[in-house]
Amino acid sequence: MEQTLEPRAEYARAGSAASWPAIIAGAFVAASVSLALFALGSGLGFASISPWPGHGVSATTFAITTAIWLIVMQWISSALGGYITGRLRTRWIGTHTHEVFFRDTAHGLVTWAVATVLVAATLATSLFSAIGGGAHAVSGMASAGVQGAMSGGPSLGGPSSGEAYSVDKLFRTAGPAANGQIPGDPRAEAAHIVANAWSTGAVPDADRSYLADLVASRTGLSQADAQKRVDDFVAGALDAEAKIKANADAARKAAAQAAIYTALAMLVGAFIASVSAALGGRLRDEHL
């Protein structure tokens, strides 16, 4: 009994079964291929879109091709990284074939995990750089706002659109056209009314009548023509808000689909890396 336990104890003290040099080499290969394919896909994507109407692919086509390219990029990089790891790992002498297969697949999975961390760290660094540039832009806008406030312009710390609308409504006259009280520039108050309509989804009849009075006072139109102009303006503003919400909802759905496709591609990439490592390890054992 003691003679059978001593070899196992010596074997257990031999060290880890993981071939880290092969894993790291395969991970760097996979990460490099991922970044190269990502740069190629970005170039092809920018070449296929255009800001001019009637030129370039549609947003739906661009989203579909982007998802397909991400999947292909993940599969190719995982296959190459796993195969390199399997071919470069050290051969295990006196190990059962089932254990060899498990270790090879585990090496491929670890290679995929290390490569994923490397790519994520690289992309995170680029993202932080972009955020830093955005922060500088925001600070510049804040400085401009402070300078505007010091010169008598609007302040960044002023009331919100809802508060401004309430203040305007508090000091609103009974009828500027009837009383001869024409505000200096009613555009700001009209903008507050539109902002309130965007937040509530409708424009009260009192606001419509007040805007019609302002338009009639400023333009000399009849009350009916001014009311029609106000109705058209309100309808256009609400339609613009609906389009903005529709675009935001479409972007949300596209982002959700891209996240799901990316997660599925990564899971398949992990499987491909494991299989490729097992294939590379078997070919290495056959040639040794």
N, C-alpha and C positions, 0 to 999 in steps of 0.2 A: 504493500500500500504506500509506503514511504517513497519507493522508487518511482511510482507513478505521479506523485505530487510534486517532486522536486523539479522535473522538467517544466511543468506548468508554472511553478513559481518563478523559475528562471525566465521563462517566456513572458510572464507578466511584467517582470522588471526590465524587459528589453526596451521599453519606451512606447511612445504613442504610435498608433498605426497610421496616423495622418501624415502624408507627405506634403508638408507646408510649402517647400520650394515649388513643387509642381502646382499646388493650389494657387499660390500667389502669381506664378507665371501665367496660368490660365485665366486668372481674374483680370490681370492687366491686359491680356489679349482681348478678352471679352469687352472690357471697358473701352479700350482703344477703338475696337470695331464699332461699338455703340456710338461713340462720339463722332467717328468718321461718317457713319450712316446718318446720324442726326444732322450733321452739317450738310451732307448731300441732300437729305430730304428737305431741309430748310431752304436751300438754294432752289430746288425744284418747285417748292411751294411758293416762294416769292416770285418765281418766274411765271407761275401759272395764274396769278391774281393780278388785277388791274383796277385802279380807282375809277377808270373811265367806264361809263355805261356801255354795255354790249361787248365788252372786252374781258377776257379771262374767264375762269370757271366760276360757277355759282358757289354760294356759301355752303350749300348742302354737299355738292361734289367735293369741295375742298375739305370739309369735315370728314367725309367718308374716306377719301384718299389719305388723309392724315392718320386716321385710325388704322388703316391697312398698313401704312408705312411703319407705324410704331410696332405693330405686330411682327412684320417681317424683320425689322431691326432687332427686336428682342430675340426672335428665333435664330437668326443668323449668328449674332454675337454669342448667344448661349451655346449653340452647337460648336462653334469654333473654340470657345474657352473650355468647355467640357472635354472636347476631344484632345486638346493640347494637354490638359491636366492628366487624362488617362494615359497618354503616350509617354509623358515625362515622369510619372510616378515610379518609385522603386518597386521592384518585383518582390512579392511575398513568397518566400520559400516555405514549403511544408504547410501551406494554408489550404483549407477546403475550398473547392470552387464556389460554393454558395457564399462563403465568407468573403472571398475575393470579389464576387459580383456585388455584394452589399457595400464593401468598402469603396469600390469604384464608383457606384452610384452616389454614395455619401460624399466622395471627393467632388463629383460634379455638382452636387447641391451646394456644398460649401463654396465652391468656385463661383457659382452663380450669386450666392449671397454676398461674397466679398466684392464682386464686380458691381452689383447693384448699389452697395454702399459707396463705392468709389464714384460711380456716375452720379448718384444723388448728391454727394459732397461737391462734385464739380458744378452741377447745375445750381445747387444752393449758393455756392460762391458767386456765380453769375447773377442769381436773383438778388442777393444782398447788394451787389454792386448797382443793379438797376434801382433797388429801393433807396440806396444812398443818393443816386442821382435825382430820384423823385423828391427826396427829402430836401435836397438843395433847392430844387425848383419851388417847393412849397414855402421854404423859408424866404426865398426871394419874393414870392407873392405876398407873404406876410409883411415883409419890410415895405413893399409897395403900398399895402393897405394901411400900415401905420403912417407912412408919409402922407397918404391921402387923407387920413383922419386929421393929421396935424395941419393940413392945408385947408380943412373945412369940408373934405370929401366924406364918403361913407366909411364908417368904421367897421372892422371885422367883429368887434364886440357889440354891435348894435342889435336891435331886436330882430327876431326871426320874421319870416314872411307872415306867419299866422299872427304874431303880435303886431306887426306893422299894419296888417289888414284891420285888426281890432281898433288900433289907434286911429286909422283913417276913418273908420266907420263911426267912431266916437265923435269926431269933429266934422262930420259930413254935414254940409248945408242942406236945407230942405229942397232946393232946386236952383242950381247955378244959373240956368237960363232964365228962370222966372225972376229971380232976385237980382240978376245982374252981377252976381259974384262969380267971376271966372277965375279959377286957380291959375297960378303962373305957369305950371307945367304939370298937367294931370297924368303924364305917362307913368310916373312912379306909382301913383295910386291905382292906375289901371293894371300895372304889373302885379301889384299886391292882390288885386281881385282875381287875376288869372292864377296866381300861385295858390290862393285859397280854393279856387275851383279845382285845381289839380289834386289838392289834398282831400277835398270832400267829394269830388266827382260831379259837381253841378254848380251852376251860378244862380243864386236867388233872383227872383223877379225884381226885388228892390235894387239889387246891384245892376241888373240890366237896364232898368229905367234910369238909374243915376248915370251910367255910362252913356246912355242915349242923350241925356241932358248935356253931359260934357261934350260929346261929339257935336251936337247941334250948336252949342255955344262957341266952340272953337272953329267949326267949319262953315257955319251958316246954312247947313242943310235943314230940310224940314224934319219935324219930329218922326214922321214915318220913315224917311230915308235914313235918318240917324239910327233909328231902332233896327232897321234892316242891316245896316252896317255893323252894329253891335252884335246882332244875332249871328251874322256870318263870321265875325271875329271870334266869338265864343265857340262856335262850332268848330272852327279851324284849330283853336287852342285845345279843345277837348280831343279832337282827332289826333293831334300831334302827341298828346299825352298817351292816348291809346296805342299809337305806333311805338312809342318809347317803351311802354310796358310789354308790348308784343315782342319787340326786339330783345328786351331783357329776359323775357321768359324763354325765347328761343335760344339765347346764349346760355341760360341756365340748363336747359335740356341738353344742349350740345356738350357743355362741360360735364354733366352727369354721365352722358354716354361715353365721352372720352375717358373719364375716370374708370368706368366699368370695363371698357375695352382694354385699357392699360393694365388693370389688375388681372384680367383673364390672360392677357399676353404674357405677363410676368409669371403667372402660375404655369402656363405652358412652357415658357422659357426655362423654368426650373426643371421641369420634366425632361425637356430636350437636353439640357446640360447634364443631367444624371445619366440619360441613355447614351449620350455621346462619350461621356467619361468611361462608362462600362465598355463601349465598343472600342475606344482607344486602348484601354487596359488589356482587353482580350487580344487585340492585334499585337500589342507589345509582347505579351506572354508567348504568343505564337512564334514570334521572330527571335526569341531569346533561347 
